[in-house]
Amino acid sequence: MAGFTFRAVAAACLAVVLVGSPAAAQDNPVVVMDTSMGTIAIELFEDEAPISVANFLSYVDEGHYDGVIFHRVIQGFMVQGGRFTPSMSPRPTRAPIRNEAANGLDNDRYTVAMARTSEVDSATDQFFINTVDNEFLNHQVRDYGYAVFGRVVDGTDVVDRIEATPVTNSVPNTPVVIESARRR
């Protein structure tokens, strides 16, 4: 009986180790963005934000992000991109998606969230990378919140460089271009 208990405990411990291990995290999709300032890899949280991840990946797969810029950069807050070309021409979008801000993920430093208007379910192609912990963007802190769907797993130094770029009215003086975005 003691052997059975030991085996059961050992199996349970192994299961916990495997679920919490980096190997489990590797099951999440990863998008690699090559930008004019370096490369950023973003792990996507498919289980917590399936609608946002599917939406983001569909834009990635169709090449929508290739050639758009980070058009809004606010030091001590976030960097935003996804729709505008260097000439500030908008790319066409699909219908807005449902806001998944109630998914339990917080707008912490280097997480990636869907940008939206004041309308809760208005996110389309724009996303932002939090450059600090932005608790006030979390679900029901000030309003419905902004849906986190990923995090930067490589290239945080690139995000920091983008955040530090000189801007005029939050638009970088020199365009920061997403040259390509692809699934890894």
C-alpha positions as a Markdown table, in Angstrom:
| # | Residue | x | y | z |
|---|---|---|---|---|
| 1 | Met | 0.0 | 0.0 | 0.0 |
| 2 | Ala | 2.9 | 2.4 | 0.8 |
| 3 | Gly | 4.4 | 1.7 | -2.6 |
| 4 | Phe | 1.1 | 2.6 | -4.3 |
| 5 | Thr | 0.9 | 5.8 | -2.4 |
| 6 | Phe | 4.5 | 6.7 | -3.2 |
| 7 | Arg | 3.9 | 6.0 | -6.9 |
| 8 | Ala | 0.7 | 8.0 | -6.9 |
| 9 | Val | 2.4 | 11.0 | -5.2 |
| 10 | Ala | 5.4 | 10.6 | -7.6 |
| 11 | Ala | 3.1 | 10.6 | -10.6 |
| 12 | Ala | 1.2 | 13.6 | -9.4 |
| 13 | Cys | 4.5 | 15.5 | -8.7 |
| 14 | Leu | 5.7 | 14.6 | -12.2 |
| 15 | Ala | 2.5 | 15.9 | -13.7 |
| 16 | Val | 2.8 | 19.2 | -11.9 |
| 17 | Val | 6.4 | 19.5 | -13.0 |
| 18 | Leu | 5.5 | 18.8 | -16.6 |
| 19 | Val | 2.5 | 21.2 | -16.7 |
| 20 | Gly | 4.5 | 24.0 | -15.2 |
| 21 | Ser | 7.6 | 23.4 | -17.2 |
| 22 | Pro | 9.0 | 25.4 | -20.2 |
| 23 | Ala | 8.1 | 22.4 | -22.4 |
| 24 | Ala | 4.4 | 23.0 | -21.7 |
| 25 | Ala | 4.8 | 26.7 | -22.6 |
| 26 | Gln | 6.3 | 25.6 | -25.9 |
| 27 | Asp | 2.9 | 24.3 | -26.9 |
| 28 | Asn | 1.7 | 28.0 | -27.2 |
| 29 | Pro | 2.0 | 29.6 | -30.6 |
| 30 | Val | 4.9 | 32.1 | -31.0 |
| 31 | Val | 5.0 | 35.0 | -33.5 |
| 32 | Val | 8.3 | 36.5 | -34.5 |
| 33 | Met | 8.2 | 40.2 | -35.5 |
| 34 | Asp | 11.2 | 41.5 | -37.4 |
| 35 | Thr | 11.2 | 45.3 | -36.9 |
| 36 | Ser | 13.4 | 48.0 | -38.0 |
| 37 | Met | 14.8 | 48.1 | -34.5 |
| 38 | Gly | 15.3 | 44.4 | -34.0 |
| 39 | Thr | 13.3 | 41.1 | -33.5 |
| 40 | Ile | 10.5 | 40.5 | -31.0 |
| 41 | Ala | 9.1 | 37.0 | -30.2 |
| 42 | Ile | 5.6 | 36.9 | -28.7 |
| 43 | Glu | 4.2 | 33.8 | -27.0 |
| 44 | Leu | 0.4 | 33.7 | -27.5 |
| 45 | Phe | -2.0 | 32.5 | -24.8 |
| 46 | Glu | -4.4 | 30.4 | -26.8 |
| 47 | Asp | -6.1 | 28.8 | -23.8 |
| 48 | Glu | -6.8 | 32.1 | -22.0 |
| 49 | Ala | -7.6 | 34.3 | -25.0 |
| 50 | Pro | -8.7 | 32.0 | -27.9 |
| 51 | Ile | -10.6 | 34.7 | -29.8 |
| 52 | Ser | -7.8 | 37.3 | -29.6 |
| 53 | Val | -5.1 | 34.8 | -30.5 |
| 54 | Ala | -7.1 | 33.4 | -33.5 |
| 55 | Asn | -7.7 | 37.0 | -34.6 |
| 56 | Phe | -4.0 | 38.0 | -34.3 |
| 57 | Leu | -2.8 | 34.9 | -36.0 |
| 58 | Ser | -5.2 | 35.4 | -38.9 |
| 59 | Tyr | -3.7 | 38.9 | -39.5 |
| 60 | Val | -0.2 | 37.4 | -39.1 |
| 61 | Asp | -0.9 | 34.6 | -41.6 |
| 62 | Glu | -2.3 | 37.0 | -44.2 |
| 63 | Gly | 0.8 | 39.3 | -44.0 |
| 64 | His | -1.3 | 42.2 | -42.6 |
| 65 | Tyr | 1.4 | 43.3 | -40.2 |
| 66 | Asp | 4.2 | 43.3 | -42.8 |
| 67 | Gly | 5.1 | 46.9 | -43.4 |
| 68 | Val | 3.0 | 48.5 | -40.7 |
| 69 | Ile | 4.5 | 50.7 | -38.0 |
| 70 | Phe | 4.4 | 51.2 | -34.2 |
| 71 | His | 2.4 | 54.3 | -34.6 |
| 72 | Arg | 1.8 | 55.2 | -30.9 |
| 73 | Val | 4.6 | 55.2 | -28.4 |
| 74 | Ile | 4.2 | 56.6 | -24.9 |
| 75 | Gln | 7.2 | 56.3 | -22.6 |
| 76 | Gly | 6.3 | 54.7 | -19.3 |
| 77 | Phe | 3.1 | 53.2 | -20.7 |
| 78 | Met | 3.1 | 51.2 | -24.0 |
| 79 | Val | 4.0 | 50.9 | -27.7 |
| 80 | Gln | 1.1 | 50.3 | -30.1 |
| 81 | Gly | 1.0 | 49.1 | -33.7 |
| 82 | Gly | -0.9 | 47.0 | -36.2 |
| 83 | Arg | -2.8 | 49.1 | -38.7 |
| 84 | Phe | -0.9 | 52.1 | -40.1 |
| 85 | Thr | 1.8 | 52.2 | -42.8 |
| 86 | Pro | 4.7 | 54.6 | -42.5 |
| 87 | Ser | 2.6 | 57.2 | -44.4 |
| 88 | Met | -0.1 | 56.8 | -41.7 |
| 89 | Ser | -2.4 | 55.1 | -44.2 |
| 90 | Pro | -4.7 | 52.6 | -42.4 |
| 91 | Arg | -4.9 | 49.0 | -43.6 |
| 92 | Pro | -8.4 | 47.5 | -44.0 |
| 93 | Thr | -9.6 | 45.4 | -41.1 |
| 94 | Arg | -12.1 | 42.6 | -40.4 |
| 95 | Ala | -15.0 | 42.9 | -38.0 |
| 96 | Pro | -14.2 | 43.7 | -34.4 |
| 97 | Ile | -13.9 | 40.8 | -31.9 |
| 98 | Arg | -15.3 | 40.1 | -28.4 |
| 99 | Asn | -13.2 | 41.6 | -25.6 |
| 100 | Glu | -11.6 | 38.8 | -23.6 |
| 101 | Ala | -10.3 | 41.0 | -20.8 |
| 102 | Ala | -12.0 | 38.8 | -18.2 |
| 103 | Asn | -9.5 | 36.0 | -18.9 |
| 104 | Gly | -7.5 | 36.5 | -15.8 |
| 105 | Leu | -4.4 | 37.8 | -17.5 |
| 106 | Asp | -3.0 | 41.2 | -16.3 |
| 107 | Asn | -1.5 | 44.1 | -18.3 |
| 108 | Asp | 1.9 | 43.6 | -16.9 |
| 109 | Arg | 5.2 | 44.7 | -18.4 |
| 110 | Tyr | 5.9 | 43.1 | -21.7 |
| 111 | Thr | 2.5 | 41.5 | -22.1 |
| 112 | Val | 0.6 | 42.1 | -25.4 |
| 113 | Ala | -3.0 | 43.2 | -25.4 |
| 114 | Met | -5.6 | 44.1 | -28.0 |
| 115 | Ala | -6.1 | 47.8 | -28.6 |
| 116 | Arg | -9.6 | 49.1 | -28.8 |
| 117 | Thr | -11.7 | 52.2 | -28.7 |
| 118 | Ser | -14.0 | 53.2 | -25.8 |
| 119 | Glu | -16.4 | 50.6 | -27.1 |
| 120 | Val | -15.7 | 47.3 | -25.2 |
| 121 | Asp | -15.9 | 45.0 | -28.2 |
| 122 | Ser | -14.1 | 47.1 | -30.8 |
| 123 | Ala | -10.6 | 45.4 | -31.2 |
| 124 | Thr | -9.6 | 44.5 | -34.7 |
| 125 | Asp | -5.9 | 44.5 | -35.8 |
| 126 | Gln | -4.2 | 46.9 | -33.4 |
| 127 | Phe | -2.2 | 45.6 | -30.4 |
| 128 | Phe | 0.0 | 47.1 | -27.8 |
| 129 | Ile | 2.9 | 46.0 | -25.7 |
| 130 | Asn | 2.9 | 47.1 | -22.1 |
| 131 | Thr | 6.2 | 48.7 | -21.1 |
| 132 | Val | 5.3 | 48.9 | -17.4 |
| 133 | Asp | 2.7 | 47.2 | -15.2 |
| 134 | Asn | -0.5 | 48.9 | -16.3 |
| 135 | Glu | -2.9 | 47.7 | -13.6 |
| 136 | Phe | -5.5 | 50.3 | -14.5 |
| 137 | Leu | -6.0 | 48.5 | -17.9 |
| 138 | Asn | -7.0 | 45.2 | -16.2 |
| 139 | His | -10.5 | 43.9 | -16.3 |
| 140 | Gln | -12.9 | 45.9 | -14.1 |
| 141 | Val | -10.2 | 48.2 | -12.5 |
| 142 | Arg | -11.5 | 51.2 | -14.3 |
| 143 | Asp | -13.8 | 49.7 | -17.0 |
| 144 | Tyr | -14.1 | 46.4 | -18.8 |
| 145 | Gly | -10.4 | 46.4 | -19.5 |
| 146 | Tyr | -8.0 | 45.5 | -22.3 |
| 147 | Ala | -7.5 | 41.8 | -23.3 |
| 148 | Val | -4.0 | 40.4 | -22.8 |
| 149 | Phe | -3.4 | 37.6 | -25.2 |
| 150 | Gly | 0.4 | 37.2 | -25.2 |
| 151 | Arg | 3.8 | 38.2 | -23.8 |
| 152 | Val | 7.2 | 39.1 | -25.2 |
| 153 | Val | 9.5 | 36.1 | -24.6 |
| 154 | Asp | 12.5 | 37.5 | -26.6 |
| 155 | Gly | 13.3 | 41.0 | -27.6 |
| 156 | Thr | 12.4 | 43.0 | -24.5 |
| 157 | Asp | 15.4 | 45.1 | -25.3 |
| 158 | Val | 13.9 | 45.9 | -28.7 |
| 159 | Val | 10.6 | 46.9 | -27.0 |
| 160 | Asp | 12.6 | 49.2 | -24.7 |
| 161 | Arg | 14.4 | 50.8 | -27.7 |
| 162 | Ile | 11.0 | 51.4 | -29.4 |
| 163 | Glu | 9.7 | 52.9 | -26.2 |
| 164 | Ala | 12.7 | 55.2 | -26.0 |
| 165 | Thr | 12.5 | 56.4 | -29.6 |
| 166 | Pro | 11.9 | 60.2 | -30.0 |
| 167 | Val | 8.3 | 61.0 | -30.8 |
| 168 | Thr | 6.0 | 63.9 | -31.7 |
| 169 | Asn | 2.5 | 63.6 | -30.4 |
| 170 | Ser | 3.3 | 60.0 | -29.5 |
| 171 | Val | 4.2 | 59.1 | -33.2 |
| 172 | Pro | 7.9 | 58.1 | -33.6 |
| 173 | Asn | 9.9 | 60.7 | -35.5 |
| 174 | Thr | 11.5 | 57.9 | -37.5 |
| 175 | Pro | 9.0 | 55.1 | -38.3 |
| 176 | Val | 9.5 | 51.9 | -36.4 |
| 177 | Val | 8.4 | 49.4 | -39.1 |
| 178 | Ile | 7.3 | 45.8 | -38.6 |
| 179 | Glu | 9.1 | 44.3 | -41.5 |
| 180 | Ser | 7.5 | 40.9 | -41.1 |
| 181 | Ala | 5.5 | 38.9 | -38.6 |
| 182 | Arg | 5.5 | 35.1 | -38.9 |
| 183 | Arg | 4.6 | 32.1 | -36.8 |
| 184 | Arg | 7.7 | 30.4 | -35.4 |
